[in-house]
Amino acid sequence: MESKYKNKSLGYRPPNLYRSISKIDNVKKRNVIRGYAVRSSLNTRDIDNIRSFNSLKDITAIGAILRGPSGLVDENETKKTSADLFTLVDVKPLSWRHEVCYTAGCINSHGNAANSMLQVIESFAALESMDVKTALELILTISKKYGASNFLSYKLAYLKSFKDISQDSLNLVSEIEAEFRHRESAGLHFSALENLSSKISLFEAAQRKVSGLIGRVNGNFRRALSLSNFIPTPVKYDDISGFLLRATESCLLDTVHSVLIIFNLKSKFPSAHQEFRLRLMPDFFEKIEYLSQLFSKEDHKSFFSYIWKNESKDRDASLELYRISAAFLERSDFTIYRNKLDRVIGVRLLSEVIGPEASQGAELEGNKHLILLPNGASLLEDFPIVLDEFYRTYLFLKMVRNRSNLLGISSKEIKYIFENTFGLQSLLSEAEMEAIYVTAPPEAKSLVTVLSLALHRQKSIDPDVDFNFRNSFIAIINESFGGSIVKFIEDILLDSPEIANYLVDVLDESTLEKMYSLVGSASHASQVRCDILRAIGQRLNRIEYFIEADAITTRLKVSELQQYFDSSRMYVDSITMKKWLDSNPTVSTEQYRTLFPRVEARISSTNNDDSRASKLYFLQLIDQGDYLIQQIVKDAFEQFCLNTEFGIESYLGRRIRHNTIDGVTSDPIDAVIAKQEYRALLTNRQISQHVESWMNNYKGIIDKLKRDYLQFKTSQSLFDATLDINDSYTKENIRNLMASLMATGGSELLNDLVISFCWKQISPQLENAARFIKTEPLKEVNSSIDKHFSASSSPLEGQLKADLLQAVNEVFRKISDWFQVPQTGFISASVRDLCQIIFIDLNRSSAFEFSGDGLDTKFTGISVHRLYDCLAVLLQNACKHGEDGTPICVYACTKKKSTESILSIIAVRITSTVAEDKYQYSKQRISDAIEAPEAGIDMVTEGYSGIKKIKFITRLSEGFSSVKCFSNDDQRKLTLDFAMHAEKATEDSASGGVL
């Protein structure tokens, strides 16, 4: 692999480099560095050797030797790209004091260039009040000279998130991204966007990044920029090391900015500030000190008047400030505020990486009085914010660190805190949750147990870790609510409705199924889940709960088509994944969704021009969307593989944790050994020892398979959650995904198509795993049998050997079969299939007539559920209001807009004859329903016909309502039709019922 650190040509070294080397006091180190100076490149180990075991004076000089403009690490190319910055830092951090000296040496060596960076930072002093175009032009000018930086990326992200950017100014954004070379490594700018944009859940974004990077950073979150950005200020002295190293490995602008942040925190890090005073050039020190003080004299009310949009009023101001402060850390008040919350909130977001000591840097504080005040109470802050749910969460997390603060909290106070905070299931540690549980008064135990279950589900990949809390919850339900979970829900909703956030997260179908004494079967668990959702939706008047309840009912109905499901095969719960993707959009998803309306508007504005212009705009759409789609599928595929709720890793984990593999691999062998005909043979001590030795060897091979190959985050893993965008197979799948999206003309079906992409993408890995398991470990086991059982053995021993060979071949065939045909959790069905299910429920004697070329076309994916919902409403309506003795006609046809798209358009038309005395009334009611603006609540309180529900469903999937009504007054016939995009099933999925 080519080194990322390249020296200049060997023919010439500038004198100032050797002057810097001559300043090294340690003669041995001085000679070592001179040896490195003649090399063409340096690797990470070389850098570590140079940086380690130095005095403070020497490491200051080494900062210039390595990172100076004429240093051993080539810094002659001052213009950085996103790809240069968005990499893991492999260099090992030193002690914080040595890292300060190293950083100072680097800055000193750049002289005027470092002073220029201060001027760049100062030029953004009034960014919030700048005209958007002026601000973008400023970023563009700087990026043309210096390229990409985390500092500029945040400024651009701020403008995108908090300002209205006109169509003309979007060209400036594109130019800036081109200077960053953003598309080559979109993660740099997306990291800033996901930290600032209120459309992205900070908790989910952090969880996604931790899941993907925890195995690569070895406990040091500063190694990865996307993790480091969640905590953009140093939280303790030891953290200064990684914080500064991340910056010096980035670019000069980020390096200077990181030093300014520490200057802004000199009250927290006085020793670091003093060390910089000793090591930095006096001129630079005075200028950066001046800049720090300059930014501390701001009018914060004026700042907020520029950034506070109308839609921000419904969000917590303290959270908004927490997020936006990351873009203004050159300003001391913002730095201090952010750092105060980083020590409590930020470290908990990354606690899985940092470890259980994550929040130990925060002060122990227990201001229960302030926590229990109502929203809007005054705070002792320098900013115009008041007490809200996020700030209360911060205060409570500070309080809970001291267990004694929890003593004496009443049930009412616990309920108030849980109702008026958020994210506790992500932010509390297991030890803290257990402390709350132990100290909670008896009447609050059920409430705390629910939160405990939520916490354990959130924190662990193993769904069984919540065993103790689940048992406690069952006991409470039996004792106080007669064994009815729904009664418990209804009771708790009377005075604690917002606890529903925890209830919905915890009491899903899989968890309910484990409550064996309360829930009798899987179908009972689904019914209880529906009852919970409807109770919460009714109490909170929230449509999303009813939508999910309807989705469960639909899934159960559609599943009647599935005659066989092989639970031993690879499985990902695609329905749960769809729900998760809808609820947790990434930055790239949000960017893509906003791209479509803009480009469609531009296309439509050129329709009156010549066709050439329209084609140019269409090509531009493809160009803009391509890199976003790449990022979307990368993020989604990672979740498809690693998500603890539905991912492949959770499937493999269950196989390993629940001893499925052990049973599959040991039972056939034990059966051979236990055969009656071998009992006498095994009384022979030598034979018995051979068998025992082979069994131990066999067990070792199986353990290696479980430990090294069937894990995602090992070097020998058979699976990889990271997409290789340059791989030809991946390129083809992305191209087909893009074609399908273009065929839909919108982004509503994006997540459906992304899930389909993930299944196609994982197939080669599954096939490779199946091949490997049937060859390599099997070959090793067979070789082991040959080694332990000699060829010159007795006939009976030879038979034992043959039986063992047959058994292990069957074992590895069975394990490899797990990876043969993946199952997605979706059912394949045609319009005719779905109608047959609905007819059974309708129990009506009327005849049904079918026609059209699309009746028996099999579809799959979420679209089957949508199709069922729409058909059910229209057929129920036709049966209820149609005239007895007249047939109901179902017509279906399909059309494919693109040969490359996996989607087809299915159009369905249902016609019924209405009784003469009801015809005009029915016709008018349907017309009114179609014309009326539908609202989400119509899913709950459907009118006479349920037409509004179909409008709602088709609008969600198509971007517009596709429901239409036609009438034939002479024959008293009413025809309702709708059309939607649906994923056409492959031959395998159509024949097997699942794929």
N, C-alpha and C positions, 0 to 999 in steps of 0.2 A: 504493500500500500504506500502510495506516495505521501511524503511528509507534508503536513500543512505549514510547517515552518521552513522557509527557504532562505538561504543566505544569498548574498549578491555574488557575482562572478568572482572566481578565485584570483583574478589578476590584480585587483585593487581593493585596498581597505583604507577608508579615510583616516587621517591622523587622529581625529578626535575620538575614534573608537579605541585606539591603542592608548590614548591619554586616559580614557575612562578605565581601561583594564589596569593601567599602572597605578590607579588609586586603590586597588585592592590590597589590603594589608597582608592577607594570608598568602604567602608565596606559593604554596602548593595549589591553592584555588586559582591564583593568577595564572600559573602555568597551564592548568587544566583548561581555563577559558581560552588561552591563546591557542591551544590545540583544537578546540571547537571552532575557532575563528577561521581555520583553513578548510573546514568541511563545507560541502555544497548544500547540506541541509541538516536540520536538527529535528530529532523526534521528541516526544513528550518526556521520555526517560532522560534525555540529554538536558532538557530544560529543568527537570526536577533535580538532577545532579548539580547543575550550576546554582540553583536557588537554595539548596539545602546546606545546613551547617555553616552559616555565615554570621559575622557580627552585624550589629545594626548599621554600622558605617559601611561595611562591605555590601550588604544587601541593597543599600541605597544606590551605590555605584552600579550594582548588577541590574537594577531597574533601568538605568540608562543604557547599559551594555546590551541588554536583551530587547528592550522596548523603545529605545530611542530612535530618532530618524535615520541613524546610520547603524542601527543595532544588528545583532546576530539574527534576530527574527525580523524578516524583511518588512519594515514599516514604510518603505518608500512609496508604496501604493496607498495613498491617504484616502482614496475613495472606496469605502467598503460597500458590500452588497448584503442583502438579507441572508444569503446562504453563508457568508463569512461569519455572521453574528449568531445565527440560529443553529448552533452546534453545542454539543456537550463539552464542558471544560474538563479536560483530562489532567491538566497540571494540578499537582497536589497543593492545597493551601498551606501556608506557614502559620506561625503564631500571629495574632492580630497586630502586634507591635512590628514584627518583621514585614508583614504585608503592608502596613502603613508606610514604612521606610521604602519598600520596593516601589509602591505607587508614587511616592514623592520623587524618587529618582527618575522614574519614567516621565513624570510631568516636567521636572526641572530640565531634562534633556531636550524637551521640545520648545523651550523658550517662548518666543513670540507666538508660536502656533497654539500653545496652551492658553496664552492671554487672549488669543482670538476666540477660543472656545468660550471663555467668559463673556466676550462680547456677543457671541451667538445666543447664549443663554439669556443675557440681559435684553436682547432684542424682542424677546417674548414676554416682556414685563407687563404688557397690557393686552395680552392675547384675547382675553374674554371680551374686550370692548372693540377689538379690531373688526373692520369689515371682513367678511369671510373671504372674499377674493384677495384682499390684501394679505391676509394671514396665509392663504394657500400659496400666493406668489413668494412670500418670505420663505416658507418651507421649501418650495421648489428651488429657489436661488441657493439656499444652503445645501440642499441635497445634490445639486449639480456639482458643487465643489467638493463636498465631503461624503456623498453617498448616504448609505443607510446608517441609522443609529436607533437605539431603543428610545432615546430622548425625543427625536423627531417623530418616531412612530407613534408615541403617545400624544404628541401635539396634533398629528393628523387624525388619530382616533378620537380625540376630544372634539375636533371640528365635525367629524362624521356623526358623532353620537349626540351632540348638543346644539348643533347649528343646522339651519336649513341651507343646503348647498344647491344652488341653481343648476340648471342644465348646462349652462356655459362653464360654470366653475368645475363641473365634473371632468371636463377635459384637463384642468389643472391637476385634479386628483390622479387621473390616469398618467399624466407626465411624472408626477412625484413617484408613483408606484413603479414606473419604468426606471427612474433613477435608482430606486431601491432595488430594482430587479426583483420585485415583490413576488412575481409568479414562480420564480425559481425556488423560493422558499417562503410560502405564504404564512407559515407559522409565526414569524416574527411580528408582523402587523396584526394578525388575528389574536395573538396573545394580548396585545394592548387593547384591542376592541372588546374582547371578552371580559376584561377587567373593568372597562368603563361602561359598556352598553347595559342599560337597565332591561333590555329584552332578553338578556342571557342571565340565567341563575348563576350567581357566583359560587354557590355550594356545589351545584352539579358540574360546573366547569372545572372546579378544583378536583372533584372526585374523578372526572374523566382523565385529567392529566396525571393524577397520582396513579390511577390504574394502569396507564400506559407506560409510565416512567419509573415506577418504584423499583423495578428490577434492574434499572440501568444506572441509577444515581448513587447506589450504595449508601443511602442514608444522608447524602449531602445534597439538599434540594437546590443549592446555589449552582450546581453543575448544569442544570437545565434552565434555560431562560424562561420557559413557559411556567415553571414552578417558582422560580425566583421572583417573577413579576407578581405573584400572589402576595408576597411579602416584600415590597419594594424598599423597605428601610431595614437597617440592621437591628435585631431585637435584643442582642446582648454582645458583650465584648468578643466572645469567640466567633460570633456570626460576622463580625467585621472582616475577618479573614476571607471567607467565601464571597462576601459582598463586594469587596474591593477587587479580588481576583477575577470575578465574573466581569467586572468593568474593564480592567486592564487587558483582559483577553478579548474584549469587544472592540472598542475604538477610543480615540482620544476624547471625543466629546462626551461619551458615556463615563469615561474615567474622571474627567473634571467634574461632571455632574454628581458622581458618587461622592467625591470629596466634599462638594458643597452640601450634600445631604448630611454628612457627618458634622460639618460645621454648624448646620442648623440644629443638630442634636447635641451640641457641646455640653449642655446641662446634664445629659444622660451619659455622655462619653467624654468627660473632661480630659482624661489621660490620652485618648486618641487625638483630641484636638491639640493638646500640648505637644504631642509627638510630631504632628504635622507642622506646628509652629517651628520646631527645632530643625526639621528636615527640608521644608519647602524653601525655595528662593524667597527672600524678603519681599521682593516686588510682587510676586504672584500671591503670596500669603496676604498681603495688604489688600490686593484687589478682590480676592475671593471673600475675605472678611467683610469688605465694604459691600459686596454684592449680597451676602447673607443678611447684613443689617438693612440694606436698602429694601429688600423684599419683606422685611418684618414690619414695615410701616404702612401697611395697606388698609384700605377701607373695605372690610369684608361684605358689608351691606351692598356696596356698589358691585362687588364681584357677583354676588348672588342675584342681583337684579338682572345681570346679563345671562346667567346660565339657567336660571329657574324658569322652565317652561310650564305652561298650564297643566300639562299632563303629569308633571312632577309633583304636583300638590297632593296627589293621592298616594305618593310613595313616601317612605320614611326619609326625612331630610338628613338624618345622621348617616344612614346607609348611602344616600346619594353623595354626601360629602366624603364618606370613607372611600368610595369608588373614584370619584373625580379627583381627589387629592393626589392620586398616583400620577396624574398628568401635570401636577404643579408642585413637585417636591423641591424645586429650587426656592420656594417660598417657605420661610421657616415655620409659620403658624400651621400651614398645611402639613409640613413634615412632622411636626410635634403631634398634631392630632392623629395623623395616620399611624405614626409609630406607637402611640399609646394604645390604639386598637389592634395594631399588628401583633403586639405582645400578648394579646388575649384572643382575638378572632383569627388573625392570619395564621398563627402557629397551629391553631386547632384545625384549620382547613387542611393543613399538610401534616397532621399528627401521625398519619400512617407512615410517612417518610421520616419525620423528625424523631418520632418515638414518644414514649409516655411522659418524658420530661418536657414536652413541647411548651407547656404554659408556665414553666417554673420561673421564667424571667419577669412575669407580671407581679405587681405588688399585691400582697394579701390585703383585701379590703372588704368590708361588710356593711355597706350602707343600705340596710333593708328598708329604711324609711323612704329613701329616694326611689327604690325599686317599686314600691307599692303605691307611689303617687300616680295620679291619672295622667294620660297622655296630654302633652301641652304644658307640663310643669317646667319651670325655669331650670336651666343648667348653668353651672359655672364654666362656660366655654367662651372662647374668643370669637366664636362664630354665631350667627343668628339662627341657632337650632334649639329645639325644645325636646323634652323627653318624649320618645316614641318607642315603638316595639324593638327596633334594632338597638337603640342605645340601652334600653332596659335589658336586652339580651346580654350586651357587653357588661353591664353592671352585675347581673346575676352570675355570669361566668367568673367574674372576679371574686364574688362573694363565695361561690361554691367551692373554691379551692381550699378554703379554711373550713373544715368539717364542723367546727364549733358554731359557725355562723348559721348552720342549718337547724340547730337545736331551737325548739320553740316556735318553728314556723307552723302555723295552723293549716288545716285542710283548705279553708277558704283562701288563705294566702297562696298556697301551692297552686290552686286552681287559677287564681288571678295571674300568677307568674306564667303558668303554662299557656293561658289564653292570650297573654299580651307580650309574648316573645315569639321568636321563630328560629327554626334551624337547630333546635337543641339536639335533635337526634343525630345531627352531623357534628355538632360542636362539643358535646359532653363526652368525657372519657368514660369507659366502662366502670372504672373505680369511683368516679364522681356519681355516676348513676346509681351504683350500688349503695353509696353513702346516702343519697337522697332517699332511696327505698328503705334503708334501715331506719333512718331518722323520721320518716313520714308518719303522721298520726294514723291510726287504724282506718279511719273513715276516708283517707286519701290513698290507701294502698292500691285500690283498683285503678285509679287514675295514674299513679306512678308506675304501676305494672305495665300499663299500655305504652307509656313512654319508654319504659325499659325494653319492651319488645321491639319497638321502633328503632331504638338505638342499636340493639344487637343485630337486627336485620340489616341496618345501614353499615355497620362496622365490619361484619365478618362475611367471608365467602361461604362459610359453613352455616346453613340454615338451622342446624340443630344446636347451636350454641345458646339459643334462647330457652333451652329446656326447662331450667329452674323457674324462670319468670313465666313461662307458659303454664307450668303446673300451678303456680301461685294464682294466675289469672283464672284458671279453671276452677280452683277452689273457691274463689270469690264469687264467680258466677253461680256456682252451685249453692253456696251458702246464702247469698243475698238476693239472687234474681231467679231462683227456681230453675237454674240450668239454661236460661234463655239469654243468649248473647244479645239478641235484638232488644229485649227489655232493658238490659244494661245500657245499650246505646241510647235508647229513648230516655232513660233516666238521666244519663250524663248530659244529654243535649238540652235538657230543660234549663240548666243554669250554666253550662259550659259548652256552648255550641262550637266554639272555635277549636276545641280539642279534636274536632272531626279531622283536622289535618293529620293528627297522629293515628287516629282510628283507621282512616282510609289506607295509610301507608302500611299499617301492621296487619290488619285483619283481612288479608287477601285469601284467595281460595286455598293456596298451598298451606298456609299457616292454619287455617280453619280445619283443613283435613286432618291435621295432626292432633287436634283437640278431640280425641276419640270418644271421650265420655260425654261430649256435648254435641258432636256432629257425627251422624251415623254413616255417611257415605260421601263420595265426591259430588254427587248431584245435590245432596243436602247442603254441602259446603257452598256450592254455587248459589243455591236458593238463599242461604243466610247472607252471603255476600250481596246479593241483589237487594235483600231487605235492608241491610245496613246502608247501602248506597241511597236507596229511596228515602229512608228515614232522615239521613243527613241532608240530602238534596231538598227535601220538603222543609226541614227546619231552617236551612240557610238560603232557600230559594235559589239554588245554584244548578244550572242545567247540566253541567258536566257530569254530575253524579248520576242523573237519570240516563244520560247517554251511555255511560259505562254499564249501568244495570241492563239497559236494552241490548247492549252488545253481548253480554253474557247470555241472555235469553236467546238471542239469535244464534250464537255459537252452539248452544245446546241443541237447538232445532236442526241446524245444518249438520251437526255431527251425527245425526241419525243416518245420514248417507254413508257414513264411514263404517264399513262392515268389519274391518280388520286394522288393527294398529299394532305394529311390532315394537314393543317398548324397549327391546334390546338395541334398536338402531339409534344412531346419532340423532339427537333431537335439540332443536332450538325453538323456544316458544315465540314464534314470529308475531303473534297477536300482542303479547306483552311487549315485544320489542317495538312494534308500531306505536303502541300507547306511549312507551318511553321516549321514542324519537319525537313524537308530537309534543310531549310535555317539556322536553329538554333540547330545544334547538341550539345548534352551534352557531358561531359567528358566521361561518361560511354558508350555512343554511339561510340565515337571516339576510345575508348579502345577496344570495341567489334569488330569494323570494322578492326582494325589492328591485332586483334587476329586471324581472319580467315585465311589470307594469310600465316601467320607464321606456323599455325598448319597444314594447307593443305600441305605446303612444307615439313613438317616433316613426314606427312603421306606418301606422295609420295616417300620420300627417303627410306621408309621401305617396299615398295611394293615387292622388290626382296627378302626380308627376309621372315621368317615364318609368318603366319597369326596372331600368338599370339602377336607379337610385334606391328602389325598394330592395333590390338584391344586395346592394352594398350594406344597407342597414341590417339585413338578415345575417349576412356574414359577420358583421360586427357583434351581433348577439352571440353567435357561436363562439367567437373569439373571447368575449368577456366571460361567458359562462363556463368555458372549458376548465380553467384552473380552479374555479370554485367547486365544480363537480368533483374534481380530483380530491380536493380537501374534504368535501362532504363524505365521499365514499371511504376515504382513509379513516375519518373519525368514526363513521358508522361501522366499518368492518372491525375496528378495534373493540367496539362495544359488542358486536356480534360474537366476537371470540371471548372477551374477558368479563363482560358484565355479570355480576354475581346473581342477578335475578333470572336471566334468560340465556346467557352466553354458553358457548361450547365448553369453556373452562369449568363452568358450574356443573355441566353434565359429566365431564371427566372426573371432577372432584367427587361427585356423588358415587360414581363407579368405584373410586378408590376408597373414599371414607366409609362407605357402607359395605365394604368387603365383597363387593360384587366380583371384582377381579380375583380376589383370593378364593372365593367359592368356585368360580368357573375354572380356575387353574388347578385347584387342589382336589376337588370332588372326584373327577374322573381318575386321577392318579390313586387316590385313596381307595376307590372302588376296585382298581386292578390289584393293589396290594392286599386287599381284604378277601380276594377270591379264595374259595375253599381249597382249590387244587394247589395253592402256593403256601399253605400254612406249614406243611412239613418242610418245604424248601427253606422257608424263612427261619426255621429253628437252627439252621446252620449258621454259626456265628459269623463266618467269613462273608457269606451271602448277605446276611442281615446288615453287616457293616457296609458292604458295597451299596446296598439299597439306601441306608441312612445317609451315607456320604453323597450319593447322587441326589437325594431329596434336598439336602442342604444346598447343593450346587444349583439345583433347579429353582429353589426358592430365591436364591441370590439373583438369578437371571430375571425372574418375575419382578423382584423388588427393583432391579435396575430399570426394567421396562416402565414401572409405575413412577419411579423417581426421576428418571432422566428423559424418557421419551414421551410420556403422556402428560407432560406439564408444558405450559406455554412459555415459561420464563427461565428455561434452562438452555444451555448452549447446545445440547444434543436433541432438543425438542423436535418432534415430528411436525409441529405446528408453529405458525408465525402469524401474529396478529397485525404485523406491519405490512402494508401494501407496497409492492414495488411498482411504482407508476410507470417505469420504463419497460416492464415486462410485456411481451407481445400479447399474452393472453389477457392481462389486465387491461391493456389498451383497447383490445377488441370489446371486452365487456363494458368499458366506459363509453366507447363509441356507440354501442347498442343502447346503453342507458340514455345517452344524449339524444339518440334518434327517437326513443320512446317519449322523452320529455317534449321534444319538438312536435311530435305527433299530437300530443295533448293540447299544446298551445298555452299551457299554464304550468304552475308549480304545485297545484293541489295534490297531485298523486306522487309527488317527489319521494316521500318516505316509503310508500308501497313499492316503488320501483327500486329504491335503494336496498330494501330487504331482499328483493328478487336478485339483485346484483350480488349481494353477499353470499347467497346460496350458490350461485354460479361460481363465485370466486373461491369458495372454500372447497369445491369439489376436487380439484387436483390434489390438494393437501390430504383430503380424506382417502383418495385413491392411493396416494403414495404411502399413507399410514397403513392401509390394508395390505399393500404389497410388502412393505417392510416387515410387518408382524408375521406374515406367512413365510418369510424367508430368513432374515437375519437371526432373530432370537430362536426361531424354530431350528435353524441350522446349528446354532450353538447348543441347544438342548439335545438334539439328535447326536451331535458329536460327543456330548457329555455321556449319553447312554452307551455309545460305542466304547468310550474310555473306561467306564465303570463295569461293563459286562463284557467279558472277553469272548472272543469268537469260539474258543475251544471249550466252552461251557457244556454242561449237560443239556439234553433236550428240553427238560423242564425249565431250566434257567434261560434257554434260548426262547422258549415260549413266553416267559415273563418279559424278556427284553422286547419281543415283538409286540406284546400287548401294551407295554409302556410307550413304544414308538407310535402305535396306533392312537393311544390316548392323547399324547402330546400333540400329534398332528390335528386331532379333533379339537383340542383346547385352543390352539392358535388359529384354526379356521374360524372357530366361534368368535374369538376376540376380534379378528380381522373383519368379520361380518358386521360388527358395530359401525364400521366406517364405510360400508359399501353403498347403501342407498339412504341418503339423508332424509329426514322427515321434518317438515317445516311447521307442523301444527295447523296447516291450512287444509281444507277439504276442496276437492275438485267437484264441480257440479254444473249441470246445464240448467237452462230455464225450465225445461220439462221436469227435471229432478226436483227442483225447488218447489214448483207448483204442486207436485205430488205430495210433498210434505205438508204444504199449506192446506191442500184439499182434505187431508186426514183430520186436521184440526177443525176445519169448517164444518165437516159432517153434514154436507148438503147434497141432496139427491140430484141437483141440476146437472145437466150434461156439460162437459167442457170440450171445446173444439180447439185443436191446435193447428197452426200453420206457420210457414216461414222457414227460411233456410238456416236460421240461427237457433232453432229450438233445442237441438242436441249438441250444440257446440259446448265443450267443457271449458269452464273458467276456473281460476284458482285465486288464492290470495284474499286480501281484505275485500276485494271487489265482490266476491261471492256473498259476503255478509251484507254489503250494501244492496246488492241485487235482491236478496231475500227480503230485506226490510221493505223495499219499494213494492215488490210483488205482493207481499203479505197485506200491505195497506190497500192496494188496489183490488185484490181479489176479495178481501173481507168486505170492502165497500160494495163491490159488484154483487156479492152474495146477499148482503144485508138489504140492499135497496133495489136489486133486480127483480123482475117479475117471475113468479114461480112458473116452472115448466119451460122456461126459455133458456137456451144455451148461453154460456159465457165463452167468448172467443178470445184465445190468447195467440197473438202473432209476435214472432221474434225474428229479427234479421241482424246480421253482423256485417261490418265493413272495416277494412284495415286501411289506415291512412298511409302507412309506411311499411314496406317489406322488412325493414330492419327493426321495427318496433315490436315489443312483446305484447303491446296493447292492441285491442280491437275495440270498435264502438259497437255496443249492443243496444239495439233499439227495441223496445217492447210496447205493444199496443194491446190494451184489454177493452173489449167491447161487451156491453150488456144491454138488455132491453128493460126499460123501466115501465112500471104500471102507469096507465094513462093518468090516474088521479095524482101521481107523484112526480110525473115527468118534468113539468115546468119548474116545480119547486127544487127538485134535485139538480136540474140544469143550472138554475140560478145560484144555488148554494156552492156548486163546484166552481162556477165562474167567479164568484166572490172570493172563494178560497185561493184560487190561482192568482187573482189580481191583488189580493191583500198582501202587505209586507209581512213576511214571516219573521218571528222572533224565536230565540232559542227556547223560550218557555213553552212554545207550541208542541215541543216534543213531550212535554209533561201533560199539558191540558189540551190534547188534540180535540179539534172540533168534530163536527158531524162526519166528515169524510176522511180526515187524516191527510188530506192533500198537502197541508202545510208541512207535515213531517217529510214527505217526499221532496218537497221544495228545499227543505233544510238539508237533507242528505245529498241531493244532487248539487246544491250550491257548494257544499263542503268539498265534494270530489271534482266538480267541473269548473267551479268559479262562477257559475250562474245556474239558475233553476232551469231544468230542461223539461219540466212538466207542461203538457198541453192538453187541451180538451177539444174534441170535435163532436158535433151533434148531427143526428139525422131525425128531424122532427117528424117526417112522414112515418118512419118505422119506430119512432120513440127509442132510438138507440143513442147511447152516450159512449164515447170512446176516449179513454185517457191513455196517453203514452208518455214515455220518458226515454231518455238515452243517456248512457254513461260509458266511460272507458273502463274496460275490464281486462285483466291479464289472462290471456289464453293459456290453458294448461298444455303441457307437453304430453307426448304419448305415454311416458312413464307415469306421470302424475295422474293422467286421465284414467289409466287402467288400474292403478294401484290405489286410487282414492286419496293418496297423499304424496306430496313431494316437497 
